[in-house]
């Protein structure tokens, strides 16, 4: 039958065709980001960043099982000290996985004797980072400030650089992992190496943990 028959049948039943699908209303967080514009990127407005002042995070895809499978890794990285405070791995870039990484990061901060209160967490506007659970936990419970990248990776080059380098250095090892549990073990080893052994030119060719100890000793001497 042609469209004319369908139209007559619809009129008989007092129905009509939907001409367009209505877009869902943006979430409150998206509305706020849109309203404040460039001011949503708190990091871009900073001239100097302290040792424990700014954190970066984002999801990145990890291929394993000889490339046949993929998982999503989310590290939480310090701006000045380059330390990975926490990380998590999951099947997708979900809020639950992001919160697992944050819980691990809080444990690291507690070990270092640092309160997360007032710190800035910078990331993109992915669904996990504008979710009610994420924003409530970080803003209301842990008292952080949230900073949003408005141009994706261009506004978060520090995290993009870390993820790219981390995957490049561990690429062959990740491919050898046969399942997610084995991949977790490999990434845990690589993260530990990164924090305690891998030297960074921007830190004076010391590892992040050694750099933090140096800064703390310097502050103690100055005090």
ABEGO torsion letter per residue (X at the ends): XBAAAAAAAAAAAGBBBBABBBBBBBBAAAAAAAAAEAAABAAAABABBBAAABBBBBBBBBBBGGGABBBBBBBBBBAAAGBBABBBBBABBBAAAAAAAAAAAAAAAAAAGBBABGBBBBBBABAAAABAAAAAAAAAAAGBBBBBBAAEAAABAAAAAAAAAAAAAAAAAAAABABAAAAAAAAAAAAAAAAAABBBAAAGGBBAAAAAAAAAAAAAAAX
